[in-house]
């Protein structure tokens, strides 16, 4: 699924937060670019909707900017876990406010495009995965989203959800098995 952020460095996050607190918009922009895809992915997996995921990401970074003073360097899990906690909260709020809907980009359905069939198949496969994820029990779904799409470590997930690492591992194992079973017929997973 997702790969871990290659340039993840807790010390550089702390330095960027420190500079951002002083009003350095470039430092905050670096944090934004480092984590936008992860936050949007968390938003999408919770909401099931691309537009809502983008709203979640914007809301998350707005909250981060306005609450940078609340972040403590000694915070267990570090900046990335703190950010994921805010993204999770924003996504849950978005789910409560809206019903999921799919939006299609008009340029996506260009009839002259020879790869239209493969685009349709890819879109259907992505929808099948999203549907299977949304069918998981909430607790297992959260752990899966934070690990595979939020790219958090087990310890960071435990911190975000306030549960033991063993529980994280158990829920993740259950979620992966259930997802595999749910997708077997669609994706021919063995």
Secondary structure as GFF3:
##gff-version 3
##sequence-region A 1 190
A	DSSP	alpha_helix	10	21	.	.	.	ID=ss1
A	DSSP	alpha_helix	25	47	.	.	.	ID=ss2
A	DSSP	alpha_helix	50	66	.	.	.	ID=ss3
A	DSSP	three_ten_helix	68	70	.	.	.	ID=ss4
A	DSSP	alpha_helix	78	97	.	.	.	ID=ss5
A	DSSP	three_ten_helix	106	109	.	.	.	ID=ss6
A	DSSP	alpha_helix	116	135	.	.	.	ID=ss7
A	DSSP	alpha_helix	138	144	.	.	.	ID=ss8
A	DSSP	pi_helix	145	149	.	.	.	ID=ss9
A	DSSP	alpha_helix	154	161	.	.	.	ID=ss10
A	DSSP	alpha_helix	165	187	.	.	.	ID=ss11
###
